[in-house]
Amino acid sequence: MNTRSLDGKVAIVTGGASGIGLGTTEVLIEYGAKVVVGDLQDEKGKALESRFGADTVRYCHCDVTKPEDLKNLMSTAETAFGGLDILFNNAGIGGPREGVEDLDFGEYDKIMDLLLKSVFMGTQFAIPLMKKRGGGVIINTSSVSAIEAGWAPITYSVAKAGVAHFSQMAAAELCKHNIRVNAIRPGLIATSIFGATLGMDRQVSDQMAEMIAQGAGSIQPAGRAGQPRDIAEMVAFLASDAASFITGESITVDGGITVGPPHSWREEAPGPMEAILGFTGEDQPQDGQQSPVGNKTR
């Protein structure tokens, strides 16, 4: 028995027409699932439906901040494919870049509605359909910015921390219905979200994703930028029977970018004492020589 198979499963992916959502849609289909994609990018969504066929993918225009749109997404899964087994609450943007001092609270409300409230709503609306199927799996997109400062604007980061904790709380509440809930904390994934956060249009944002893919390898132990498929494979695993003993977790998939500062994994990077005293990686002693700041522990 292939416990990674998703044959016969029906999934919903929000934000499924591009980036991590698109990668996940493609991988879920590879594993045998039928997928309903919710997004605002109608041209890309309809192209996705044409590419795989309506018997495998259905696209719905969906603003995840609107309850009626999310309810329509759930209804489409039931009417088109007979029910719902997997929900990937993934839609999102980077949000305002302002810090606490300058934050506009109207913008704060918008990003919280998009990144956090939509996860509450999507989960709530999915529960009745999953109960009909005897259970299901809900997976929510959090972020490494939920656990470390410096990776994203504060509003985005706080919302993503809320997503992670929500996933734990919902897992505890929904286990009685055989519904598992987990979150994924992606690291630096080469998608258009970075350009969109900077206010760039979609085409330029997509080009920026390519630039990130080419240049991000040097700043993380994995030696490359993350790709949407890296997250999609974790979604597929968590959705499968192979992960039947995993619920209430937030799983980091980040190429090691949060393991520690560069000197913890790159020998040529100066440690904190070297940096304070002005030594660079090239100033480090050769084998057998004494370090000017003592033994450097990695």
C-alpha positions in Angstrom: 0.0 0.0 0.0 1.4 3.4 -1.0 0.8 5.6 2.0 1.9 8.7 0.0 -0.9 8.2 -2.5 -3.7 10.8 -2.7 -5.9 8.8 -5.1 -9.5 9.5 -4.5 -8.8 12.6 -2.4 -10.2 16.0 -3.1 -8.2 19.1 -2.2 -8.7 22.9 -2.1 -5.7 25.1 -2.6 -6.2 28.9 -2.0 -3.8 31.1 -3.9 -3.3 28.1 -6.1 -2.7 29.8 -9.4 0.9 30.9 -8.7 3.9 30.4 -6.4 3.7 27.9 -3.6 0.0 27.3 -4.4 0.6 26.5 -8.0 3.5 24.2 -7.1 1.2 22.4 -4.6 -1.6 22.1 -7.0 0.7 20.4 -9.5 2.2 18.0 -6.8 -1.2 17.0 -5.4 -2.4 16.1 -8.9 0.8 14.0 -9.4 -0.1 12.1 -6.2 -3.6 11.5 -7.5 -5.8 14.2 -6.0 -8.4 16.3 -7.6 -8.0 20.0 -6.8 -10.2 23.0 -6.6 -8.1 26.2 -7.0 -9.1 29.5 -5.4 -7.4 32.6 -6.6 -7.9 36.2 -7.9 -5.7 35.6 -11.0 -8.5 34.5 -13.3 -6.3 34.1 -16.4 -3.8 31.9 -14.7 -6.5 29.9 -12.9 -8.5 29.2 -16.1 -5.3 28.2 -17.9 -4.6 25.8 -15.1 -8.0 24.2 -15.5 -7.5 24.0 -19.2 -4.1 22.4 -18.7 -5.3 19.5 -16.5 -8.9 19.3 -17.5 -12.0 20.0 -15.6 -12.2 16.4 -14.4 -9.0 17.1 -12.4 -8.9 20.8 -11.6 -11.6 23.4 -11.1 -10.8 27.1 -10.8 -12.9 29.5 -8.7 -12.4 33.2 -8.5 -12.0 33.6 -4.7 -11.2 36.5 -2.4 -10.4 34.6 0.8 -11.3 37.6 2.9 -15.0 37.2 1.8 -16.9 34.4 3.5 -19.2 34.0 0.5 -16.3 33.3 -1.8 -14.8 30.7 0.6 -18.2 29.0 0.9 -18.5 28.9 -2.9 -15.0 27.3 -3.0 -16.2 24.6 -0.6 -19.4 24.0 -2.5 -17.4 23.6 -5.8 -15.4 20.8 -4.2 -18.5 19.0 -3.2 -20.5 19.5 -6.4 -17.6 18.9 -8.8 -15.7 16.1 -7.0 -18.0 14.8 -4.3 -16.5 16.3 -1.1 -13.4 17.6 0.6 -10.5 15.8 2.2 -7.6 18.3 2.1 -7.6 22.1 2.6 -4.4 24.1 2.0 -5.0 27.6 3.4 -2.2 29.3 1.5 -3.4 32.6 -0.1 -1.5 35.7 0.9 0.7 38.7 0.2 3.5 40.4 2.0 1.5 43.3 3.3 2.6 46.8 4.4 6.2 47.4 5.1 5.7 50.0 7.8 6.8 49.2 11.4 4.8 49.7 14.6 5.5 53.5 14.7 4.2 54.3 11.3 1.7 51.5 10.7 -1.7 52.4 9.2 -4.3 50.3 11.1 -6.6 50.0 8.2 -3.8 48.3 6.4 -3.2 46.2 9.5 -6.8 45.0 9.4 -6.5 44.1 5.7 -3.4 41.9 6.2 -4.9 40.2 9.3 -8.1 39.5 7.4 -6.1 38.1 4.5 -3.5 36.1 6.3 -5.2 35.0 9.6 -8.9 35.5 9.6 -9.2 33.7 6.2 -7.5 30.7 7.8 -10.1 30.7 10.6 -12.9 31.0 8.0 -11.6 28.4 5.6 -11.2 25.9 8.4 -14.6 26.5 9.8 -16.3 26.1 6.4 -14.3 23.0 5.6 -15.3 21.2 8.8 -18.8 20.0 7.7 -17.5 18.6 4.4 -14.7 16.8 6.1 -17.0 15.4 8.8 -19.1 13.9 6.0 -16.0 12.1 4.7 -15.0 10.8 8.1 -12.1 13.2 8.6 -9.6 15.3 6.7 -6.5 17.3 6.7 -6.0 21.1 7.0 -2.6 22.6 6.2 -1.9 26.3 6.8 1.0 28.4 5.4 2.9 30.1 8.2 6.5 31.5 7.8 9.9 31.5 9.3 9.1 35.1 10.0 6.8 33.7 12.7 9.8 32.6 14.7 12.5 35.1 13.9 12.6 38.9 13.3 14.1 40.3 10.1 12.5 38.0 7.4 9.3 40.0 6.7 7.3 43.1 7.8 5.9 43.0 11.3 2.3 42.7 10.4 2.9 39.8 8.1 5.1 38.1 10.7 2.7 38.5 13.5 -0.2 37.1 11.4 1.9 34.1 10.4 2.7 33.5 14.1 -1.0 33.5 14.6 -1.5 31.0 11.9 1.0 28.6 13.5 -0.7 28.9 16.9 -4.2 28.6 15.4 -3.1 25.3 13.7 -2.1 23.9 17.1 -5.4 25.0 18.8 -7.5 23.8 15.9 -5.7 20.4 15.9 -6.7 20.0 19.5 -10.3 20.9 18.9 -10.8 18.9 15.7 -9.1 15.7 16.5 -12.5 14.3 17.7 -13.7 14.6 14.1 -10.5 12.8 12.7 -9.4 16.1 11.2 -5.6 16.8 11.4 -4.3 20.4 11.3 -0.7 21.4 10.7 1.2 24.5 9.6 4.3 24.8 7.3 6.8 27.6 7.9 8.5 28.2 4.5 11.8 30.0 4.3 13.1 31.9 1.3 11.1 30.5 -1.5 11.5 32.0 -5.0 8.0 33.3 -5.7 6.5 36.6 -6.8 5.4 37.6 -3.2 8.6 39.6 -2.7 8.0 41.8 -5.7 4.4 42.2 -4.8 5.3 43.4 -1.3 7.5 46.0 -2.9 4.5 47.2 -5.0 5.7 45.8 -8.3 3.2 44.5 -10.9 2.8 40.8 -11.4 5.1 40.4 -14.4 8.0 42.2 -12.7 7.3 40.3 -9.5 7.6 37.0 -11.4 10.9 38.2 -12.8 12.1 39.0 -9.3 11.3 35.4 -8.3 13.8 34.3 -10.9 16.5 36.7 -9.5 15.9 35.2 -6.0 16.2 31.7 -7.4 19.6 32.6 -8.8 21.0 34.5 -5.9 19.7 33.1 -2.7 21.9 30.0 -2.5 24.8 31.8 -0.8 22.8 32.9 2.3 21.5 29.5 3.4 23.0 26.1 4.2 21.1 24.3 1.5 23.1 26.2 -1.1 20.0 27.2 -3.2 16.8 29.1 -3.0 13.7 27.2 -2.1 11.3 26.3 -4.8 7.5 26.0 -4.6 7.8 22.2 -5.0 9.9 22.1 -1.8 6.8 23.2 0.1 4.4 21.3 -2.1 6.1 18.0 -1.2 5.6 18.7 2.5 1.9 19.6 1.9 1.5 16.3 0.0 3.2 14.3 2.8 1.1 16.0 5.6 -2.1 15.3 3.5 -1.2 11.6 3.1 -1.7 8.6 5.4 2.0 8.5 5.8 1.6 11.5 8.2 -1.4 10.1 10.0 0.4 10.5 13.4 1.2 14.2 12.9 -1.1 17.0 14.0 -0.8 20.3 15.7 2.7 20.9 14.4 4.4 23.8 12.6 7.1 22.3 10.4 9.9 24.5 9.1 11.0 24.0 5.5 13.6 26.6 4.9 16.9 25.1 3.6 18.4 25.6 7.0 18.2 29.4 6.9 17.1 29.6 10.5 19.7 27.2 12.0 21.9 30.1 13.0 23.9 33.0 11.7 26.3 32.5 8.8 29.3 31.7 11.0 27.5 28.7 12.4 27.5 26.9 9.0 30.0 28.7 6.8 33.6 28.5 7.9 34.7 31.6 6.1 32.2 33.8 7.8 33.5 35.7 10.9 31.9 34.8 14.2 30.6 37.5 16.6 34.0 38.1 18.3 35.9 38.3 15.1 33.3 40.8 13.8 33.6 42.9 16.9 37.4 43.0 16.7 37.4 43.7 12.9 38.7 40.3 11.7 37.2 39.0 8.4 37.0 35.4 7.2 40.3 35.9 5.4 42.0 36.8 8.7 41.3 33.4 10.3 44.4 31.5 11.3 45.6 28.5 9.4 45.5 25.0 10.8 47.7 24.7 13.9 47.8 28.5 14.5 46.2 30.2 17.5 43.1 32.3 16.7 43.6 36.0 17.7 40.4 35.7 19.7 40.8 32.2 21.1 39.3 29.0 19.9 36.2 29.6 17.7 33.4 27.2 18.5 31.0 26.4 15.7 
